[in-house]
Amino acid sequence: SIQVNAICLDDYINQNKIVPNVIKVDVEGAEKLVLEGASSVLHDFNAVWIISTHSSELFDECKDIMKCYGYSVETLEGFHHELICKKY
């Protein structure tokens, strides 16, 4: 096994004073964990999110989370579990 340092997205963005425009998530099944660690980003910013989900269940759960934060959710044409999320 390999030990890897990790930081939640909210903390990383706050520490580095970043204002994201686009966030791509492809984390092999940990999509909900990313969204849980990004509640401030989801609430405070209008970044476009591209989320690659790795199951139908995660697809539905992530779609519901994004809609709760006011995002419109579409699927990327030609990709089975890819979400495009925008807040207007």
N, CA, C and O of each residue as an XYZ file, in Angstrom:
352
protein
N       0.830     -1.180      0.000
C       0.000      0.000      0.000
C       0.878      1.248      0.000
O       2.047      1.210      0.384
N       0.290      2.339     -0.435
C       0.990      3.624     -0.500
C       0.186      4.633      0.296
O      -1.028      4.747      0.123
N       0.862      5.364      1.170
C       0.199      6.417      1.933
C       0.215      7.703      1.115
O       1.252      8.107      0.589
N      -0.944      8.337      1.016
C      -1.091      9.557      0.228
C      -1.735     10.633      1.094
O      -2.729     10.374      1.773
N      -1.178     11.821      1.071
C      -1.795     12.931      1.785
C      -3.066     13.354      1.059
O      -3.136     13.311     -0.169
N      -4.061     13.761      1.828
C      -5.327     14.202      1.240
C      -5.812     15.441      1.972
O      -5.471     15.676      3.131
N      -6.615     16.226      1.270
C      -7.220     17.423      1.846
C      -8.589     17.587      1.185
O      -8.749     17.309     -0.003
N      -9.566     18.038      1.958
C     -10.878     18.235      1.351
C     -10.824     19.478      0.459
O     -10.015     20.381      0.669
N     -11.689     19.498     -0.519
C     -11.691     20.572     -1.512
C     -11.942     21.936     -0.881
O     -11.310     22.919     -1.267
N     -12.857     22.008      0.086
C     -13.117     23.281      0.775
C     -11.843     23.841      1.394
O     -11.542     25.022      1.224
N     -11.093     23.010      2.108
C      -9.863     23.470      2.759
C      -8.808     23.877      1.741
O      -8.146     24.900      1.913
N      -8.644     23.091      0.684
C      -7.642     23.403     -0.332
C      -7.931     24.751     -0.997
O      -7.027     25.566     -1.182
N      -9.180     24.974     -1.348
C      -9.560     26.227     -2.008
C      -9.388     27.411     -1.067
O      -8.922     28.471     -1.486
N      -9.760     27.245      0.199
C      -9.580     28.328      1.176
C      -8.106     28.626      1.424
O      -7.714     29.792      1.462
N      -7.296     27.609      1.590
C      -5.868     27.803      1.864
C      -5.131     28.455      0.700
O      -4.200     29.233      0.909
N      -5.545     28.139     -0.522
C      -4.839     28.626     -1.705
C      -5.531     29.797     -2.390
O      -5.081     30.262     -3.437
N      -6.634     30.279     -1.797
C      -7.357     31.447     -2.325
C      -7.705     31.276     -3.804
O      -7.459     32.167     -4.617
N      -8.274     30.130     -4.135
C      -8.639     29.796     -5.504
C     -10.139     30.025     -5.699
O     -10.940     29.726     -4.813
N     -10.508     30.553     -6.852
C     -11.915     30.659     -7.241
C     -12.076     29.777     -8.485
O     -11.734     30.198     -9.590
N     -12.594     28.557     -8.308
C     -12.656     27.629     -9.445
C     -13.756     27.984    -10.435
O     -14.830     28.445    -10.051
N     -13.469     27.761    -11.723
C     -14.466     27.910    -12.785
C     -15.036     26.557    -13.178
O     -16.231     26.426    -13.443
N     -14.166     25.551    -13.213
C     -14.532     24.191    -13.603
C     -13.863     23.227    -12.624
O     -12.698     23.394    -12.261
N     -14.627     22.215    -12.207
C     -14.075     21.180    -11.335
C     -14.406     19.836    -11.968
O     -15.574     19.527    -12.204
N     -13.377     19.035    -12.244
C     -13.540     17.695    -12.819
C     -13.297     16.678    -11.719
O     -12.269     16.711    -11.043
N     -14.245     15.779    -11.548
C     -14.150     14.747    -10.513
C     -14.149     13.384    -11.197
O     -15.105     13.021    -11.882
N     -13.076     12.643    -11.006
C     -12.979     11.267    -11.501
C     -12.174     10.498    -10.465
O     -10.950     10.403    -10.554
N     -12.877      9.953     -9.484
C     -12.210      9.406     -8.296
C     -12.582      7.945     -8.010
O     -12.501      7.475     -6.875
N     -12.986      7.254     -9.059
C     -13.184      5.801     -8.993
C     -14.049      5.325     -7.832
O     -13.673      4.406     -7.105
N     -15.209      5.954     -7.661
C     -16.155      5.496     -6.658
C     -16.239      6.339     -5.403
O     -17.091      6.082     -4.553
N     -15.380      7.338     -5.259
C     -15.385      8.197     -4.065
C     -16.059      9.544     -4.348
O     -15.776     10.531     -3.668
N     -16.938      9.589     -5.335
C     -17.566     10.844     -5.752
C     -18.325     11.521     -4.613
O     -18.205     12.732     -4.425
N     -19.099     10.755     -3.857
C     -19.856     11.346     -2.750
C     -18.928     11.945     -1.703
O     -19.244     12.986     -1.128
N     -17.791     11.310     -1.445
C     -16.823     11.852     -0.480
C     -16.289     13.200     -0.943
O     -16.110     14.107     -0.131
N     -16.036     13.339     -2.232
C     -15.565     14.625     -2.766
C     -16.629     15.689     -2.546
O     -16.325     16.787     -2.079
N     -17.876     15.371     -2.881
C     -18.950     16.354     -2.727
C     -19.188     16.700     -1.268
O     -19.497     17.848     -0.946
N     -19.048     15.726     -0.385
C     -19.196     15.988      1.050
C     -18.092     16.915      1.562
O     -18.319     17.683      2.497
N     -16.912     16.853      0.967
C     -15.798     17.711      1.358
C     -15.765     19.030      0.604
O     -14.790     19.778      0.686
N     -16.831     19.311     -0.129
C     -16.877     20.528     -0.943
C     -18.164     21.312     -0.718
O     -18.621     22.012     -1.621
N     -18.744     21.208      0.446
C     -20.032     21.873      0.682
C     -19.940     23.389      0.532
O     -20.855     24.012     -0.005
N     -18.855     23.983      0.996
C     -18.703     25.440      0.841
C     -18.528     25.828     -0.620
O     -19.096     26.818     -1.081
N     -17.745     25.048     -1.337
C     -17.537     25.314     -2.768
C     -18.857     25.185     -3.510
O     -19.177     26.018     -4.357
N     -19.622     24.153     -3.201
C     -20.916     23.947     -3.865
C     -21.879     25.085     -3.553
O     -22.664     25.488     -4.412
N     -21.825     25.593     -2.352
C     -22.739     26.665     -1.932
C     -22.290     28.040     -2.427
O     -23.109     28.833     -2.891
N     -20.994     28.319     -2.328
C     -20.487     29.680     -2.526
C     -20.038     30.017     -3.943
O     -19.967     31.197     -4.287
N     -19.734     29.028     -4.774
C     -19.202     29.283     -6.108
C     -20.147     28.750     -7.176
O     -21.009     27.917     -6.900
N     -19.976     29.236     -8.386
C     -20.783     28.797     -9.520
C     -19.955     28.008    -10.525
O     -20.176     28.115    -11.731
N     -19.025     27.235    -10.047
C     -18.181     26.443    -10.941
C     -19.015     25.399    -11.667
O     -19.997     24.885    -11.131
N     -18.611     25.095    -12.888
C     -19.191     23.969    -13.614
C     -18.491     22.710    -13.094
O     -17.265     22.671    -12.993
N     -19.266     21.702    -12.772
C     -18.731     20.424    -12.289
C     -18.931     19.372    -13.373
O     -20.010     19.264    -13.955
N     -17.894     18.607    -13.635
C     -17.966     17.438    -14.506
C     -17.631     16.253    -13.611
O     -16.500     16.115    -13.145
N     -18.608     15.413    -13.379
C     -18.446     14.322    -12.413
C     -18.599     12.993    -13.127
O     -19.656     12.691    -13.682
N     -17.541     12.204    -13.108
C     -17.577     10.867    -13.657
C     -17.936      9.909    -12.535
O     -17.135      9.679    -11.630
N     -19.142      9.347    -12.591
C     -19.585      8.429    -11.542
C     -19.323      6.990    -11.989
O     -19.261      6.698    -13.183
N     -19.174      6.112    -11.022
C     -18.762      4.750    -11.346
C     -19.814      3.706    -11.019
O     -19.499      2.526    -10.865
N     -21.055      4.134    -10.915
C     -22.175      3.202    -10.790
C     -23.464      3.988    -10.987
O     -23.485      5.214    -10.875
N     -24.519      3.276    -11.276
C     -25.830      3.927    -11.416
C     -26.270      4.533    -10.097
O     -26.883      5.600    -10.070
N     -25.956      3.851     -9.000
C     -26.315      4.364     -7.673
C     -25.594      5.670     -7.377
O     -26.219      6.627     -6.921
N     -24.288      5.727     -7.627
C     -23.531      6.963     -7.413
C     -23.999      8.070     -8.350
O     -24.048      9.237     -7.960
N     -24.338      7.714     -9.565
C     -24.869      8.683    -10.524
C     -26.093      9.369     -9.928
O     -26.173     10.597     -9.915
N     -27.048      8.577     -9.433
C     -28.275      9.133     -8.864
C     -28.002      9.931     -7.588
O     -28.589     10.995     -7.391
N     -27.123      9.434     -6.725
C     -26.817     10.128     -5.474
C     -26.126     11.465     -5.738
O     -26.473     12.472     -5.121
N     -25.162     11.481     -6.641
C     -24.453     12.723     -6.965
C     -25.397     13.720     -7.638
O     -25.343     14.918     -7.361
N     -26.250     13.227     -8.511
C     -27.227     14.096     -9.179
C     -28.122     14.755     -8.129
O     -28.385     15.955     -8.210
N     -28.587     13.992     -7.154
C     -29.447     14.540     -6.100
C     -28.710     15.570     -5.249
O     -29.278     16.604     -4.900
N     -27.454     15.298     -4.913
C     -26.653     16.247     -4.121
C     -26.506     17.561     -4.878
O     -26.708     18.635     -4.311
N     -26.155     17.475     -6.155
C     -25.947     18.690     -6.935
C     -27.235     19.490     -7.065
O     -27.207     20.718     -6.989
N     -28.348     18.822     -7.257
C     -29.629     19.520     -7.357
C     -29.973     20.209     -6.044
O     -30.560     21.291     -6.057
N     -29.622     19.611     -4.915
C     -29.869     20.239     -3.608
C     -29.095     21.543     -3.454
O     -29.525     22.432     -2.719
N     -27.962     21.668     -4.136
C     -27.171     22.892     -4.089
C     -27.552     23.869     -5.203
O     -26.869     24.874     -5.401
N     -28.622     23.587     -5.924
C     -29.110     24.516     -6.937
C     -28.515     24.355     -8.316
O     -28.646     25.251     -9.150
N     -27.867     23.240     -8.576
C     -27.270     22.996     -9.887
C     -28.268     22.332    -10.822
O     -29.064     21.494    -10.399
N     -28.224     22.707    -12.089
C     -28.926     21.933    -13.102
C     -27.980     20.807    -13.503
O     -26.764     20.993    -13.550
N     -28.540     19.657    -13.786
C     -27.713     18.485    -14.052
C     -28.097     17.881    -15.400
O     -29.269     17.626    -15.675
N     -27.081     17.659    -16.230
C     -27.257     17.004    -17.523
C     -26.275     15.846    -17.598
O     -25.327     15.771    -16.815
N     -26.505     14.958    -18.533
C     -25.531     13.900    -18.778
C     -24.716     14.259    -20.003
O     -25.215     14.915    -20.916
N     -23.484     13.839    -20.026
C     -22.609     14.080    -21.162
C     -22.957     13.061    -22.240
O     -22.848     11.855    -22.018
N     -23.367     13.534    -23.381
C     -23.814     12.653    -24.456
C     -22.727     11.652    -24.831
O     -21.573     12.018    -25.053
N     -23.114     10.396    -24.896
C     -22.168      9.345    -25.272
C     -21.446      8.716    -24.092
O     -20.711      7.744    -24.267
N     -21.642      9.254    -22.896
C     -21.008      8.725    -21.696
C     -22.102      8.342    -20.704
O     -22.964      9.159    -20.378
N     -22.067      7.123    -20.232
C     -23.155      6.561    -19.439
C     -23.324      7.199    -18.061
O     -24.453      7.424    -17.625
N     -22.236      7.492    -17.378
C     -22.328      7.961    -15.992
C     -21.634      9.306    -15.774
O     -21.115      9.555    -14.686
N     -21.616     10.158    -16.765
C     -20.928     11.448    -16.673
C     -21.949     12.564    -16.463
O     -22.871     12.718    -17.264
N     -21.790     13.341    -15.395
C     -22.686     14.451    -15.079
C     -22.034     15.780    -15.417
O     -20.849     15.981    -15.150
N     -22.797     16.678    -15.998
C     -22.378     18.060    -16.208
C     -23.324     18.898    -15.344
O     -24.538     18.881    -15.546
N     -22.760     19.625    -14.387
C     -23.577     20.361    -13.423
C     -23.237     21.849    -13.485
O     -22.073     22.238    -13.384
N     -24.276     22.674    -13.654
C     -24.101     24.123    -13.758
C     -25.090     24.812    -12.831
O     -26.225     24.367    -12.661
N     -24.637     25.897    -12.241
C     -25.513     26.721    -11.405
C     -25.687     28.054    -12.098
O     -24.715     28.657    -12.553
N     -26.910     28.510    -12.179
C     -27.192     29.784    -12.846
C     -27.619     30.837    -11.872
O     -27.894     31.969    -12.268
